Amino acid sequence: MSAPGTAPGRRRGGAARLAAAAAAVLCAAVALPLLSPVPAHADGWRDKQYWLADYGVTEAWKTTKGAGVKVAVIDTGVDASHPDLAGAVVGGFDASGAGDPSGAKGLGSTPGHGTLVATLLAGRGHEAPVEDKEAKDAKEGDKKDGKEKEGGDKPADRPDGIIGVAPEAEILAVSTWIGGTNPGGVPIDMQIPTAVRWAVDNGARVINMSLGSTSTAWPESWDDAFLYAEQNDVVVVAAAGNRGKGMVQVGAPATIPGVLTVAGLNRQGEASQDSSSEGISIGVAAPAEDLIGGLPEGTSRYAVWEGTSGAAPLVSGVAALIRAAHPEMSAADVVNRIVSTARDAGAPGTDTIYGYGILDANAAVNADVPSVTSNPLGTIAEWIRVHRRVADASPGAADIPAPTVPDLPEPEVPTAREPVAADGTLPAAVVLGFGGLLVAVLVAGTVHVGHVRRRAAAAGGTESTEAGSLDEAGVR
């Protein structure tokens, strides 16, 4: 399937190119054509999750369902009270200063985004209430027949609701304020590194980031956090972004070396015209259309949605399956298994639309794949050595690697700066984000809510969206 002109997804240019970060829009990568409100007991929802069988997930479950693996969902907050997330959320944190300390409160213009992501990743389904004696007696008979003997009720045995790719994995809910001015006062250039560091320190083996920027560059304040994740052997998965939201090329954090970037596919398994973007940093492609996810309390409990925000947690779920089945494997091996077992699509070999190819969960978990010594998608440690540590070099030297590789110091834990100036106003850095660079608004990027319209801004290529909250888009 053809796509717009190739964009430079992961450009390894010198320090001077970082100025391109001015005019970035960080957003959640989801388009949400929502269904009419439906009852919480899902009935037919399970049958609509085509990706479970079509992409090898149900076969992979014969080996593992992800038990014991913690996955951090850095997003807009996760509603742990959703019936399909019962027991799945084991910890949380708010990096924005505006949310619930446990990361449970939905934030920003798309407060349900994090819950949608979490259910696709590690939803456990639920059982509809038993309302009549005959059904209750039948269930008791099943128990006596041994269907629920060992370990009690298992997630994959619950017939209703959303089952995630890794239904026995554990979620760490990390809330951030994505899009617009954060009332908590913490700029996004500080929220993201703080969120990543907290996730690593609290046992995450996989980090899911269903958000993206229109800039390929990222603020220097992010360097140490992603280096910290790399040094602590954590797999980081990010959404590629959506052309339908104007993200025609992959943007940060999906351009950071070593991050597993996920492009989107339509229902036919082809590159999605609206729910994906293009770039050389794409690692793998996964379903991004006709997805189903759970919504927070107070709304209809389920919605149909689109975007690489939904594709990313499917891949994060596979990473959790691999880490559960092969706990001895490094993060580099996990990433390598996913990309090397992907089914080739598009131009032969790697390309800017499908990356290495289309996700095959069963092969990623069970295939015989040789171990690797380095992440096939690169390393931020080397990128920092080449591009950040030569900032004071003479003109023209920024792109010349140093002759030796110095030891990288252990990155320090980022600390939030005081957001309020002496006169009580918000300083420019808080409003602008990215440490005062001319505009970086982080939006739960992979999300069009309802029918999102976008318009190009007059200056700098920045764009805005006319998307309301989930409720405003018709979820009641």
Secondary structure, DSSP 8 states (H G I E B T S, - for coil): ---SS---SS----GGGGGGGSSEEEEEEEEE-------SS-GGGGGG-THHHHTTHHHHTTT---TT-EEEEEES---TTSGGGTTTEEEEEESSSSS-TTS-S--TT-TTHHHHHHHHHH-EEE-----SHHHHHHHHHHHHTTTT-TTSS-GGG--EEEE-SSTT-EEEEEE---SS--TT---HHHHHHHHHHHHHHTT-SEEEE--B-S-S---GGGHHHHHHHHHTT-EEEEE---GGGT--B--TTTTSTT-EEEEEE-TTSSB-SSS--B-TTEEEEEE-SSEEEE--TTS-SEEEEBSHHHHHHHHHHHHHHHHHH-TT--HHHHHHHHHHTSB--SSSS-BTTTBT-B--HHHHHHS-----SS-TT--HHHHHHHHTTTTTS-TT-TTS--SS---------------S-TTSS--HHHHH-GGGSS-EEEEEEEEEESS--EEE-SSTT-EEE----TTTTT--
